[in-house]
């Protein structure tokens, strides 16, 4: 939702609240509950299973400090890849978080460049690799 749309929503909610003797926050919460019942997928990105995808996605940095602050190539396709990995059951949320954290930690300590995020997701190291996860 853009900033303009938020202002419009707040303005409409404040008019409605004034007419009905309610607080603006109450009106906004009531509207949000209505949106959740009509379009549950509209709020799914903030709650439920997609929250795991966003948490994993947000764990990998957007920029590589070791390589002149270049972008790491994160995009919407990476979210789909994370969702696929979770849905297939190959990796759990905790395993993916552990792999990403270890990758970032190792590359930061050694001064090596971070891989493109898509490359990392398509070539995940084995979770049982003792050398990587000591």
N, C-alpha and C positions, 0 to 999 in steps of 0.2 A: 504494500500500500504506500503510495507516495505521500509526501508531506502535505500536499494540497488536499488529497483525499482525506487525510486525517483531520485537517482543519474543517473540512465540510462535515465529516461525521460528528466531530465535537460540536460544531455549530448547530446541527440538527438535533443532537442529543440535548444540548442546553435549552433549545426552544421547547422540546418535548418535556423536559424536566420542569421548566418554568410553568408550563400549562397544567401539568399534573401534580405539582407540588413535591417533586422528587429531587434527589441529588443527581447531578450529571453522571457520576460514576455508576449509580444504580441503573440508569437508563442504558449506559454503554454495556454494562454487564448483562442486562436483560437482552439486549440486542445480540450480544455475542452468543448467549445461550441459544437464541433463536437461530442464528447462523449455523451453530453446531448441529442442531437437530435437522435443519433443512439440507445443509451441505457439510457433512462430517469430514469429507476429504479436504475442505478449505482450511480447516484448523489442524489437520493431521501433522503438518510439518512442525508444529510447536509442541505436540504431545504424542505419546504412543511410540510406535515402532520407529517412526522417522526421526525421533529425537536421538536414537542411537546412531543413526546414519550421520546426522549433523554433528554429534559429539566426536565421532571418528574423523569426519571430514575436517573439523576445526582443529584437530590435534596437529595436523601437518602444517608447517608454516607456509604462508603465501609467498614470502620472499626468502632468498638464500643469502644470508649475511656473508657466507664464505666466498661468494662469487659476485661481488660487486652489487649486491642487493637485487639480483636478477629474479624475475618471477619463477615460481616452481611449476607453473602450468596447471593449477587447479581449476576445475570446471565442473559443469553439471553432469557430464558423463562419468566423472569420478564418483559422484553420489550414487549413480545408477550401478556402477561397478561394486561399490561397497554394499549396497542393498542386495545385489545378486550374490555376493560372497556370503552374506549373512543368511539369505533365504536358502541357499544350497546347503548350508550347514557345514561347509568346509572349515569355517573359522567362526569363533564366537566373538562377541563385542570386545571382551577382555583380551583375547588373543590379538585381534587387530590393533587395539590400542597399545598393547605391549610391543608389537612389531614396529609400529610407527614411532613410538617413543624411543625404542632402542636404536632405530635407524637414525633419527635426528640426533640423539646423544652421541652415537659413534662418529657420525660425520662431523659434528661440531667439535668433538675432542681432537680428531685427527686433522681437521681443517680441510677435509675433502668437500667437494661440491655436493649439494643435495641433488638427488635424482628428481626428474620430472615425476610428479605425483602419479600420473597414469602409468608410467614405467614401473614405479614401485608396486602399485596395486596389481599390475599384470604379471609381475615377477616376484611375488612375496617369498621371502626366505622361509625355510622350514622352521616351524615353531620349536621343534625338538633339537635344533642345531645348538649344541652346548657352547661352541665358540662364540656365537652371536649373542646368546642370552646368559652370559655369566654375570 
